[in-house]
């Protein structure tokens, strides 16, 4: 995790270019600039549809709701779904119950239908 790396760098006496302490955001930015990958929770494997704790990955939630992964991100942003990342760059874990799946699937035909009727 970037925060843990920043803590280790600070503990060992390293400082940033401007003499300031490292923070998780600084490490994240450096990784992005230098093309260094994050440590994935599931190593190099693709994210599973469902995690062992029962939460869904973005792809798994999209498949369960029959929408695109981008729609899942929109739902997360709007608060229609609840999900979390351990830290920036880590896979999402989306909480999705059977009732929630049914509710969101019922909502979809109305949304899709209204777009088709546009004159």
C-alpha positions in Angstrom: 0.0 0.0 0.0 1.2 3.5 -0.9 0.7 4.8 2.7 2.7 2.0 4.1 5.5 2.6 1.6 5.5 6.3 2.6 5.7 5.5 6.2 8.7 3.2 5.6 10.5 5.9 3.5 9.9 8.4 6.3 11.1 6.0 9.0 14.3 5.4 7.0 15.0 9.2 6.8 14.1 9.7 3.1 12.6 13.1 2.1 10.9 14.3 -1.0 12.4 16.6 -3.6 11.3 19.7 -1.6 12.5 18.3 1.7 9.0 17.2 2.9 7.9 13.9 4.3 6.4 11.3 2.0 2.6 10.7 2.0 0.6 8.0 0.3 -0.4 10.4 -2.4 3.2 11.2 -3.2 4.1 7.5 -3.6 1.0 7.0 -5.8 2.0 9.8 -8.0 5.6 8.5 -8.4 4.4 5.0 -9.2 2.1 6.5 -11.9 4.9 8.6 -13.4 7.4 5.8 -13.4 4.9 3.1 -14.5 5.2 1.0 -11.4 2.3 -1.3 -10.8 0.4 -1.6 -7.5 0.6 -4.7 -5.4 -2.7 -6.5 -6.2 -4.7 -8.2 -3.6 -5.0 -11.3 -5.8 -1.4 -11.0 -7.2 -1.4 -11.1 -11.0 -4.7 -13.0 -11.4 -7.8 -11.2 -12.8 -10.3 -10.0 -10.2 -12.9 -12.7 -9.5 -16.6 -12.0 -10.0 -17.0 -12.4 -6.2 -14.5 -12.1 -3.4 -14.3 -14.7 -0.6 -16.2 -12.3 1.7 -19.2 -12.3 -0.6 -18.6 -8.8 -2.1 -18.5 -8.4 -5.9 -15.7 -7.0 -8.1 -16.7 -4.3 -10.5 -16.9 -6.9 -13.3 -18.9 -9.3 -11.1 -21.4 -6.6 -10.1 -21.7 -5.6 -13.8 -22.5 -9.2 -14.8 -24.9 -9.6 -11.9 -26.9 -6.5 -13.0 -26.4 -7.0 -16.7 -24.8 -3.5 -17.1 -21.3 -2.3 -18.1 -18.6 -1.8 -15.6 -18.8 2.0 -16.2 -22.4 1.9 -15.0 -21.3 0.3 -11.8 -18.8 3.2 -11.3 -21.7 5.6 -11.9 -23.9 3.8 -9.4 -21.1 3.9 -6.8 -20.6 7.7 -7.4 -24.4 8.3 -7.1 -24.7 6.2 -3.9 -26.9 3.5 -5.6 -24.3 1.0 -4.7 -21.9 0.8 -1.7 -18.3 -0.3 -2.4 -14.9 0.3 -1.0 -11.2 0.1 -2.0 -8.5 -0.6 0.5 -6.6 2.2 -1.1 -6.5 4.0 -4.4 -5.6 1.6 -7.2 -6.8 -1.5 -5.4 -9.8 -3.5 -6.7 -13.3 -2.5 -5.6 -15.4 -4.6 -3.3 -19.1 -3.9 -4.0 -21.8 -4.9 -1.5 -24.7 -6.3 -3.4 -27.6 -8.4 -2.0 -30.1 -10.3 -4.0 -32.8 -7.7 -3.1 -30.5 -5.0 -4.3 -29.9 -6.8 -7.6 -33.6 -7.2 -8.1 -34.3 -3.5 -7.3 -31.6 -2.2 -9.7 -32.6 -4.6 -12.4 -36.2 -3.4 -12.1 -35.0 0.2 -12.5 -33.0 -0.5 -15.7 -35.9 -1.1 -18.1 -37.4 2.3 -17.2 -34.1 4.0 -17.8 -33.4 2.2 -21.0 -36.9 2.7 -22.3 -37.0 6.4 -21.7 -33.9 6.9 -23.8 -35.4 5.0 -26.7 -38.5 7.2 -26.8 -36.5 10.5 -27.3 -37.9 12.3 -30.3 
